[in-house]
Amino acid sequence: MEGLRRLEYRGYDSAGVAVLTPNGIASRKKSGKLSNLVAELEASPLPASMTGIGHTRWATHGAPNDTNAHPHLADNGKLAVIHNGIIENFAELKAALLEQGETFLSETDTEVAAALLGGIYRELTAAGDPDPLTNAMRKASQQLEGAFTLLAVHQDSPGVVVAARRNSPLVVGLGDGENFLGSDVSGFIDFTRRAVELGQDQVVTITPDEVVITDFFGAPAEGKEFHVDWDAAAAEKGGYPSFMEKEINDQPDAVGQTLLGRSDAQGRLILDELRIDEAILRSVDKIVVLACGTSAYAGQVAKYAIEHWCRIPTEVELSHEFRYRDPIVNEKTLVVAISQSGETMDTLMAVRYAREQGAKVVAICNTNGSTIPRESDAVLYTHAGPEIAVASTKAFLAQITAAYLLGLYLAQLRGNKYGDEIADVLADLAEMPAKIQNILDNADKVKKLARDMADAKSVLFLGRHVGFPVAMEGALKLKELAYIHAEGFAAGELKHGPIALIEDGQPVVVVVPSPNGRDSLHAKVVSNIQEIRARGAVTIVIAEEGDTSVEAYAEHVFYVPKTPTLLAPLLTTVPLQIFACELASAKGYDVDQPRNLAKSVTVE
């Protein structure tokens, strides 16, 4: 239970445990925070056991309730399974298992994996396999698509836990007469600091005295052993000094997970929950995006993409202003509500108002089962995982990713784009996690500049096209974390007033569009850089790799990998997050809990 407490930052929708006893598997699970499971165990204790598995859930498939909580049982209650990740082909597998007579109690993809594993286990046992749990896990893993870490115990395999890993974290803790598995080392750091990192597509079997690693086909494999030097508090943050820094580094996974499982068997894009007739979506003549703060800037990026791909007029409204100005909304309006928590009161009230006027609502949300998705007509969940730091980072990139998917879905539905065109954009999106990782791997230069600028009193940000909302988000992060004046401007507005702010030594961050992008925007922004530099500004430029034309006019240049213009915010935002986090840390501020701010704004 202490291990689960340390891992609760990974998910707090529900929690559960299963242990092996002489009389079979005993399990308890409860929705809500871990404290609910603690109360359940106090009221109904489990038998003593030396082998068990536990899980804290961040809901993806199925609402966060008792039934959908892990562990899931299969093989007539003799097998228990827990799972992190998303199994993309669970629907096809479930259909086949139903035909074979399997029954399901939950809405989860995890129970499908459990049923698949249980069926294979029975077959192998009947054939006399000497290690049916390990071999069943290998065979099941070969059939699964997506991202998953699976752990399983079976009452007929006492003293054994078997796990598989693909695109989802798993580490082994090496003890003395005891061994551990965890999604990260914080789960077992009180017991051992020796750990082994599992590789891609590997299966591990642990007993109290042995750890055996193979690939999915049974070939021997080795993990990467390391020693954990962090203390328990740092372990919860993955060794990073703050949750925010950890979450910035989580972004390749957050974007990758949000892209997973978005196609049906025919390869067409799908939403998580769609309760809108497709004919209604085809008839939409206006889209209104509702959001607050960082989510509103994700909405601004969405506007560029949706209008370009779908040719539907799109407005972005601050939720708290929307319903007080008598907006024009009707049954041909599609409202897109963006909220990390799904509980943002301003956005919730705006959603209710829009629905009263006859509009249909699609929610983009990071929290399964929260109020805004429940009260919407369709949902597109981001899969960024829990975001602990108050200032949003990985949820922002996941929201942008989800907005791209929504735009492509509407373009597919309305016939604005051919299937191969959509496939090309999805292929570009699939490259984004690796490109984000490239930026993170080369962040030292950004961090050094941030530390050198710790005494700055004001920083201005400029951008054009999709770079404009990125500039505003960069300024917001600096305000939230470092408590200094920061403002984001559309670069084209510079000569209409803001240039009066430029004086000798004024730092200005400029997000430069690709030289291969839209029309002559690149040349215009380079001209802006020259204009502010001539007036004494210290110019800090975010530019595309290979764009050497900016170097003559910039004191500092940070390059991001080449990518199509509309997708650039997934990259250009990252250096600005790193910059704000590092500058605030250099000033000695708590970047996880900035003053005066709350993670979810649940009052108007």
N, C-alpha and C positions, 0 to 999 in steps of 0.2 A: 504493500500500500504506500510505503514511503517512496518507492520507485515511481509509482503512478503519480504521486503528488508532484514529484520533480518534473514529470512529463506532462503535467496538466496544461502547460502553456501550449502544447501541441494540439489540444482538443479538449473542450469542456462541455460538449453537448450531452455526453453520457459516459458511463464507465462500467466496467464489468471484469470479473475474474472467473477462472475455472481451475479446479485442482483435481489431481488424480488421487483417488482413495481406494482402499481395498474393495469397496462396494461400487466402484465406477466413478464417473465424473460428477463432481458437485460444482454448481455454478450460481453466481448471483450477479445481477446487473440492474442498473437504475439510470434513468434519464436525468439530465441536469448535472450539476457539478459533482466532484468526487465526494464531497461531504454527504451527498445522498446515498452513495454506495456504502460509506462508512456507517451511516445510521442503519442501513439494511443489514450489514454484517453484524452489527451489535445486537440487532433484534433477532437475527437468524444466523448464528455463527456457522462457518464452514468447518468440516472435520480437519484434523491435523493432516498435513501433507508436505511432502518434500519436492513435489513437482507441480508447477502451475504456470498459467499464463494470465496476463491482465492487459487491459486496453483502456485508453481514454480516447473518445471518438470526436472527430470533427466531421459532421454529417455531410455526405455527398449524395448518395443514393438513399432516399427514404428520409422521412422526418426524424428529428431527434427525440425518440420516445423509447420506452422500455423494450418494446418488441424489436426495434431496429438496432438496439445497443449490442455490442459484442461482449462476450463470445457468442458465436452461432454454433449450434449443435447439429450433427448429422450422424448417419449410420446408426439410427435408432437411439440417439443420445450417447453413443459411445465415443464420438469424435467431437472435439471442440476446436474452433478456428477463430483467430483474430486477424485483422487485415488493415494495413494502411495503404492508401492509394485508390486508383480507379481501374476497374476491369472493363475495358472498352467493349468486349464482345460478350458481355454477360447476358444480353437479351437473347442472342442466338443459342448460347449454352443452356439458358433457362428453358427455352422452348423445347430443346432436345431432351432435357431431363424430365420435363413434364410429360412428354410422350412416353418416357420410360417408367412413369408412375411415381416420380418424386413429388413431394408436396413441400410448399414453402409457407412459412409463417410471416416473413418480413418482406420489406420492399428493397432489400439491399442487394448489391452485387456480391457482397461477402458470403451470404448464405448460398448463393449459386456456386461459388468456389468450394464451400464446405461440402455441398451435396456432390459435386463432381469428385472431390477428393475421397469422400466416403464410398462412393461407388467403385472407384478404382481400388481402394483399400480392400473392399470385399472380394473383388476379382483376384487380387494378388494373394490374399490369404487362402482362398479356395485352391489356388494353384500351388500353395506350399512355399511362397516367397519367404525367405528367412528375415527380411527387413522390410515389411510391407509399408510402414509409415513413410520411410525415406523414399522408397521407390514410387509410392503413390504420389508424393509431393513432386517428384521429378516429372512424372507423366502428366500430372495435372498442370504443372507450370508450362509444359510444352504447348498446352491447349489455350492458355490464357494470353490475352493481348492487353496492353496498357501498362500501367505502373502499379506495382504491388509489392508489399512485403507481407508474406503470409506466415503465421505461426500455427502449429497444430500439435495437439496431444491426443492420444487414443488410450482407452482404458485397457486394451490388450497389449499395449506397448509401454509398460510401466517404466518410470525413470528416464523417459526420453521426450525431448522436445525437438521438433523438426521445423525448419524455416526455409523460405525461398525469397530471393530478392531480384526484382527487376525495376530499375528506374525509381526506386524508393529506398530510403536509408535503412541500413541494418548493421549493427555492430555486435560483436561477441565480447563478453567479459570473461576473462580467464581467472578462475579462483582456485583455491586449494580444496579439493574434494567437492567443488561446486562450480558450476558454470552458468553464464547468464546470456540473455539476448535482449537487445533494446534498440529502439529507433535512434537513440543516441546514448552516450555514455552516462548521462545524468541519471538514467534509470538504475544503474548499479554502482555508482561511484562510491557509495558508502561501504562497498564490499571488496572492490578491487580497482586498481588503476591500470591493470594490463588489459589491453583491448585489441581486437582484430577487426579490421574493416573488411566487410564482404565486398567482392567484386560484382560486376554485372552478370546476371543470369547464373547465380550460384545457389546451391542448396547446402544448408548446414544442419548437421545432427549433433545435438549435445546430450551428454549424460553427465552425472556428477564428476566423472573422471576423464572424459574424452570429448574432443571436438573434431568432427570429420567434415571436410568441405569438398564438394564436387560441383561440376556444372550440371545443367539440367538433364544431361544425357548419361551421367554417372562417371564421367572422367574425373580423376583426382584434380583438385585445384587448391590453391593457397590464397588466404587472405593476407592483408597487409597489417602486421602487428605494430602497435605503437603504445607508448606510455602516456597516460593522462596526467598532465602537470597542473591542471586547473583545480581549483577547489570546487566544492559542491555548488556554490552560487554561480560561479562562472560556467560550470558544466551545463546548467539550465539554458545558458545563452550560447551554447556551442563553443565556448572558449572566447567569445567576443566580449568586449567590455560593456556592451549595452545590447538590449533587445533590438534597438533600432539598427545598430550596425549589423547584427545578425540578420535582420529582416531585409536590409539592403542586399546582403549577400544571398538571401533566399530567393531573389527575384528570377534567376533563370528557372528554378523549379516552379515558382508561382506562375510564370507565363506558360511554361511547358505543361503544367497540370491543367491550366485553364483551356488549353487547346485540345486536351485529350477527350476522347469519347464523343466527338461532335458529329459523327457521321452515322447514317443508318446502313443497312446491309447493301443498299444500292449506291452508297458513297455520297448521298445527299446530306447537306447540313441539317441538323435538327436542334431544337431548343430543349432545355431540361424538362420543362413542363409547359405545354401549349394548350390553352383553353380558349383559343380564338379561332374562329372559322377562317380558313385560308382565303376565302372569298372576301372577307372583311379586310384582311391585310392587303390584298391586291387593290382594294378600293381606297386605301388611305391616301389623302392628298396633302397632309401636313404631319410632321413629327415634332413633338415638343419634348426636349430632354429636361428633366427636373433633378436638381441636385444642389448640394451645398459644399462650400470649401473645396478641398482637393477633388472630390467627386465631380464638382461642377467643371473643373478643368479637364477631367477625363471626358466629360460631356462635350466640351468645346472641341476636343480632338475628334470625338465621334461625329460631330456635325460635318467636319471636312470630309470624312470618309463616307458617311451615309449619303450626303448630297452628291458626291462624285460618283459613287457606285450605283445609287438607286434613283437619282434625279428626283428626289422628293424634298421640297423645302423643309428645312430643319431649323428649329429655334432652340436655344439653350436658355433656360430660365432658372434663376435662383429660387428654390422652393419657397422660401419665406416671403418672396415678393409676388409670386405667381397668382395666388387666389385673391389677392387684395387689389388687383388692378382690372378686374372684370375681363379676363382673357377670352379670346375667341376660340372655343373648344367645342367640338361636336362629335357625332358618331364616325366621322371620317378622319378624326385626329387620332394618331397613335402617340401615347405618352410613354417615354422611357424614363423610369425612375432609377437613379443610381445611388446606392447606399452601401457602404462596407458592412455596417452592422444590421441593416434592415430594420432598425428601430429609430432612425432619425426623425424626430417628431415633425419638423417643418416639412420634410418630404412626404411623410405619411399623410399629413393633413392635405397637402397639395394633391396627392394621389386620390384621396377620397373625394375631393372637390372635382377633379377631372372625371372620375367615374360617374359622379352625379350628373355631369353634363353630357354623358353618353360616350366618352372616349374609352378606348381600350388601353390597358396599361401593361407594359412589359417591364419587369424588374431586373436590374443587374445588381447582384448582391453576393456577399461573401459568407453569409450566415444562413445555412439551411433551416427552413422552418420559422424564420423570424417574421415579424408582422407585415412588413411591406411585401415580401413575396406571397404571403398568404392572402393578402388583399388585392393582389394583382391578377391579371388575366393570363399572364405567361411569365416564366422565370428563366433567366440565364444566370446560372451560378458561376461565380469565379471560384477557383479552387486554390486560393493563395494560402490557405491554412490560417490559423489564428494569428492576428496581428496584435501584439501586446503593446508596443510603443504607441503613444498617443498620436504622434504625427505619422500620417500614412505614407508608406513607401511601396511595399510589394503589393498592397491592395490596389494602389493607383495604377500600376502597370497591368495588373490583372483586369481591372475595370476597362482600361483601354483595349486590351486584348479581346475581352468579351464584346465590347462595342464594335470592334472590327467584325467579329463573328456574326453579330446581329445584322450589321450592314450587308455582309455577304449573303446571309440567309434571306433577307428581304430582296436582294438583287436576284437571287436564285428563284425565289417564289414569283417575283413579278416579271421575270424574263429580261432584266436589264443586262445581265451578263451570261455568257455561255459557260457551260460546265468547265471547259478547259481554262477559261479565264479565272474562274473562282479557284480552280486547282492550283493555278500559278501563284495566286495571292496566298493561299494556304501553305504552299511550299516555301514562300518567302517568310511567312510567319513561323514556320517550323524551324527556320534558321536563327530566329531571334534569341532563344535561350543561350546558344553558344556565343552569339555576338555580345549579349549582355555580360556573360562570363568573361569575355575578353576585356571588357572595360573594367570589371572588378579586379581582374588579375593585374591591371596596369594602373591602379588607382594611386600609387605613391606620390606622383607628381601633383595630383589634385589635392591630396591631403597636406602636402608640404606647403602649397600656396595658402590653403585654409589656415594653417597654423601661423604662417607669416602675416596673415591679415586679421588676426584675432582682435586687434584694436580698431578695426574699421568701424566707423559710426554709421555708414550708409552704403548700400550696394544697389545699383540699378541693373535691371535685366531687360534685354531687347530681343524680340523675335518677330518673324513674319510667317504667315500661313500657319502650319501646325506648330511652328516654333513659338508663336505668340502665347498659346496656353502653356507651353513648356516654360517660357519666361515667367509667367505669372505663378506657376507652381514652384519654380526655383525661388522666387521672392517670398512666397508664402512659407516655404520650409525655413528660410533664414529668419523670418519674423518669428515663427513658432519656436524655433530652437535657440536662436542666439539673441533674441530680444533687441535687434537693431533695425533701423529703418531700412526697408527693402521694398522695391516696387517694380512690377513688370509692365512694360509698355509694348505696344505694337510699334515696330521699328519705323513704319511709315508715318507715325504720329510725331516723330522726334521733332521735326521742324515746326510743328503746330503747337509748341509750348514746352514739352519736357526738356528740350535742349538747354533751357534756361537753368536747369539744375546742374549742368556740367561745369565743374570748376577744376582747378589744378589738383590732381591726385584722386579724383572721384573714381572709384572702381565701377566699371560697367561690364557686365557679362553679356555677350552677344551670341545668340544661337543662330548660326549661319546655315541657310538652306544648301542643299546639294548643288554643285555647279551644273549638274545634269538634271536638275529639277524643273519646276514650273517656270517657263518664260524667262524673264530677266531678274527674278527675285534675288538671285545670288549677287549679281552686280549691284543691285540697289542696296543690299545689306552691307556689302563691302564699302560702298560709298558712305553709309551711315557710320561705319567704324572710322573711316578717315575724318568725318566731320567732328566726331566727339573726341578723337585723339588730338586733332588740331586745337581743341579747346582745353587740353590738359588731362583728359580722362586716362585712367589706367585700364587698358582694354584686355579683357579675358574672353577668349573666343572658343566656342565649341564648334568644331568643323568636321567634315567628312574626311576620312583617310584619303590622302592624295591631293587634297585641296591646298596646295602650297601658296596659292595667291593671297591668302589671308595673313601669311607670316610677316609680311613687310609692315603690316599695320597693327600688329598685336603684340603686347608685352608677354602674353601667355597664350598658348594654343593647346587645347586638349582635343585629340582626335577620337572619333568613334567610327566603327566599321561602316562601309558603304551599305546602304539599304534603300529601298524605294521610299520616295518622299513621304507618303502618307503614313508609313510605318516608323518613321524616324523618331517620334516621341518616345518609343520604347527604349531607345538608346540615348538620346540627348538628355533625357531627364536624369539618368543615373549619375553622371558627374556632378550635377547640381545637388542631388541628395547627399552624395559623399562630401561635397564641399560644405554644406550646411551642418551636417553631423559633426564633421571634424572641427570646424570653426567653433561651434558651440561647446564641444568637448574641451577645446583648448582654452576656452573662457571659464571652464570649470562647472558648466551647467549640466543638469540632469536631462539628457536628451530623451529619455524614455517617458518622463513625466514633466513636461514643460509647465511653468507656472500658469495658473488661471484656466487651464484647458482640461477637458474631459474627453475620453475616447469616443463615447457616443453621446450626441446631444439629444437628449430625450425630453426636452421641454422646448416650447416655442419661445 
